[in-house]
Amino acid sequence: QVQLVESGGGLVQAGGSLRLSCAASGRTFSNYAMGWFRQAPGKEREFVATISRNSARTYYADSVKGRFTIFRENAKNTVYLQMNNLKPEDTAVYYCAADRSPQASVVRTHSREYDYWGQGTQVTVSS
């Protein structure tokens, strides 16, 4: 069991950048694969990116590939989402999630596959 707390959201103009952080409690952070999801008003929560326990593997939604980067610092119990070239369609609440039982052969892109969630942080991108 872990608690996840996102931070770093805010208002930014299109083309700008933000870095989201997700700080995790506990001593087992390195055992979890981590993911970022987002949910815009009126839409379902959608996958953004995921990273394996040791950062060996990352995977991105097509909509953010080339613009977003997920990375983690296990010594700090923190996972990040660097968001560059932001677009208005990136506007959403962004959630950090942890998968306590990662499998090296599986890339998890569905919210139901994750066990722990943060409270979310709002990202608003203006035109």
C-alpha positions as a Markdown table, in Angstrom:
| # | Residue | x | y | z |
|---|---|---|---|---|
| 1 | Gln | 0.0 | 0.0 | 0.0 |
| 2 | Val | 1.3 | 3.4 | -1.0 |
| 3 | Gln | 0.1 | 6.9 | -1.2 |
| 4 | Leu | 0.7 | 8.9 | -4.3 |
| 5 | Val | 0.7 | 12.7 | -4.5 |
| 6 | Glu | 0.9 | 14.5 | -7.8 |
| 7 | Ser | 2.2 | 18.1 | -8.2 |
| 8 | Gly | 3.3 | 20.4 | -10.9 |
| 9 | Gly | 0.1 | 21.0 | -12.7 |
| 10 | Gly | -1.0 | 24.5 | -13.8 |
| 11 | Leu | -1.9 | 26.8 | -16.6 |
| 12 | Val | 0.4 | 27.0 | -19.6 |
| 13 | Gln | 0.1 | 28.3 | -23.1 |
| 14 | Ala | 0.1 | 26.0 | -26.1 |
| 15 | Gly | 3.7 | 25.1 | -26.9 |
| 16 | Gly | 4.8 | 25.4 | -23.4 |
| 17 | Ser | 6.1 | 22.8 | -21.0 |
| 18 | Leu | 5.3 | 21.4 | -17.6 |
| 19 | Arg | 6.9 | 18.8 | -15.4 |
| 20 | Leu | 4.6 | 16.7 | -13.2 |
| 21 | Ser | 5.9 | 14.9 | -10.2 |
| 22 | Cys | 4.4 | 12.0 | -8.3 |
| 23 | Ala | 5.8 | 11.4 | -4.8 |
| 24 | Ala | 5.1 | 8.0 | -3.3 |
| 25 | Ser | 5.2 | 6.9 | 0.3 |
| 26 | Gly | 6.7 | 3.7 | 1.6 |
| 27 | Arg | 9.8 | 1.7 | 1.0 |
| 28 | Thr | 8.6 | -0.4 | -1.9 |
| 29 | Phe | 8.4 | 2.2 | -4.6 |
| 30 | Ser | 11.0 | 0.5 | -6.7 |
| 31 | Asn | 8.8 | -2.6 | -6.8 |
| 32 | Tyr | 6.1 | -0.9 | -8.8 |
| 33 | Ala | 5.7 | -0.1 | -12.4 |
| 34 | Met | 4.3 | 3.4 | -12.6 |
| 35 | Gly | 1.9 | 5.1 | -15.0 |
| 36 | Trp | 0.4 | 8.4 | -15.8 |
| 37 | Phe | -3.2 | 8.8 | -16.9 |
| 38 | Arg | -5.4 | 11.8 | -17.7 |
| 39 | Gln | -9.0 | 12.6 | -17.7 |
| 40 | Ala | -10.6 | 15.5 | -19.5 |
| 41 | Pro | -14.1 | 16.7 | -18.8 |
| 42 | Gly | -16.7 | 14.4 | -20.3 |
| 43 | Lys | -14.2 | 11.9 | -21.3 |
| 44 | Glu | -12.9 | 8.6 | -19.9 |
| 45 | Arg | -9.6 | 8.3 | -18.2 |
| 46 | Glu | -7.0 | 7.6 | -20.7 |
| 47 | Phe | -3.5 | 6.1 | -20.6 |
| 48 | Val | -0.6 | 8.5 | -21.1 |
| 49 | Ala | 2.7 | 6.7 | -20.2 |
| 50 | Thr | 4.1 | 3.9 | -18.1 |
| 51 | Ile | 7.6 | 3.1 | -16.9 |
| 52 | Ser | 9.0 | -0.2 | -15.6 |
| 53 | Arg | 10.5 | -0.6 | -12.1 |
| 54 | Asn | 14.1 | -0.1 | -13.1 |
| 55 | Ser | 13.3 | 2.4 | -16.0 |
| 56 | Ala | 14.4 | -0.1 | -18.5 |
| 57 | Arg | 11.1 | 0.2 | -20.5 |
| 58 | Thr | 8.8 | 3.0 | -21.2 |
| 59 | Tyr | 5.6 | 3.2 | -23.3 |
| 60 | Tyr | 3.5 | 6.1 | -24.5 |
| 61 | Ala | 0.2 | 6.8 | -25.9 |
| 62 | Asp | 0.4 | 7.8 | -29.5 |
| 63 | Ser | -1.2 | 11.1 | -28.7 |
| 64 | Val | 1.8 | 12.1 | -26.5 |
| 65 | Lys | 4.7 | 10.2 | -28.1 |
| 66 | Gly | 7.6 | 12.5 | -28.9 |
| 67 | Arg | 6.3 | 15.2 | -26.6 |
| 68 | Phe | 6.0 | 13.6 | -23.2 |
| 69 | Thr | 8.7 | 11.7 | -21.3 |
| 70 | Ile | 8.2 | 9.6 | -18.2 |
| 71 | Phe | 11.1 | 9.0 | -15.9 |
| 72 | Arg | 11.6 | 8.0 | -12.3 |
| 73 | Glu | 14.1 | 8.4 | -9.5 |
| 74 | Asn | 13.6 | 5.5 | -7.2 |
| 75 | Ala | 15.9 | 6.9 | -4.6 |
| 76 | Lys | 13.5 | 9.8 | -4.3 |
| 77 | Asn | 10.4 | 7.7 | -4.5 |
| 78 | Thr | 9.3 | 9.9 | -7.4 |
| 79 | Val | 8.1 | 9.5 | -10.9 |
| 80 | Tyr | 7.9 | 12.4 | -13.3 |
| 81 | Leu | 6.1 | 13.3 | -16.5 |
| 82 | Gln | 7.9 | 15.9 | -18.6 |
| 83 | Met | 5.4 | 17.5 | -21.0 |
| 84 | Asn | 6.7 | 19.5 | -23.9 |
| 85 | Asn | 5.0 | 21.2 | -26.7 |
| 86 | Leu | 1.7 | 21.1 | -24.9 |
| 87 | Lys | -1.5 | 21.4 | -26.8 |
| 88 | Pro | -5.0 | 22.4 | -25.7 |
| 89 | Glu | -6.1 | 18.8 | -26.1 |
| 90 | Asp | -3.7 | 17.9 | -23.3 |
| 91 | Thr | -5.9 | 19.8 | -20.9 |
| 92 | Ala | -7.0 | 17.3 | -18.2 |
| 93 | Val | -6.5 | 16.1 | -14.7 |
| 94 | Tyr | -3.4 | 14.0 | -14.7 |
| 95 | Tyr | -3.2 | 11.0 | -12.4 |
| 96 | Cys | -0.2 | 9.0 | -11.2 |
| 97 | Ala | -0.8 | 5.3 | -10.7 |
| 98 | Ala | 1.2 | 2.4 | -9.4 |
| 99 | Asp | 1.1 | -1.3 | -10.5 |
| 100 | Arg | 2.2 | -3.4 | -7.6 |
| 101 | Ser | 2.5 | -6.6 | -9.7 |
| 102 | Pro | 4.3 | -5.6 | -12.9 |
| 103 | Gln | 5.1 | -8.1 | -15.5 |
| 104 | Ala | 8.1 | -7.6 | -17.8 |
| 105 | Ser | 6.2 | -9.1 | -20.7 |
| 106 | Val | 3.1 | -6.9 | -20.3 |
| 107 | Val | 2.6 | -3.2 | -20.9 |
| 108 | Arg | -0.4 | -2.1 | -18.9 |
| 109 | Thr | -2.4 | 0.8 | -20.5 |
| 110 | His | -5.7 | 0.4 | -18.7 |
| 111 | Ser | -6.6 | 2.2 | -15.5 |
| 112 | Arg | -8.1 | -0.9 | -14.0 |
| 113 | Glu | -4.8 | -2.6 | -14.2 |
| 114 | Tyr | -3.3 | -0.3 | -11.7 |
| 115 | Asp | -3.7 | -0.6 | -7.9 |
| 116 | Tyr | -2.9 | 2.8 | -6.4 |
| 117 | Trp | -3.8 | 6.3 | -7.5 |
| 118 | Gly | -3.0 | 9.8 | -6.6 |
| 119 | Gln | -5.5 | 12.6 | -6.3 |
| 120 | Gly | -4.7 | 14.2 | -9.6 |
| 121 | Thr | -3.3 | 17.5 | -10.7 |
| 122 | Gln | -4.9 | 19.8 | -13.1 |
| 123 | Val | -3.1 | 20.7 | -16.4 |
| 124 | Thr | -4.7 | 23.5 | -18.5 |
| 125 | Val | -3.3 | 24.4 | -21.8 |
| 126 | Ser | -4.6 | 27.6 | -23.4 |
| 127 | Ser | -4.7 | 28.4 | -27.1 |
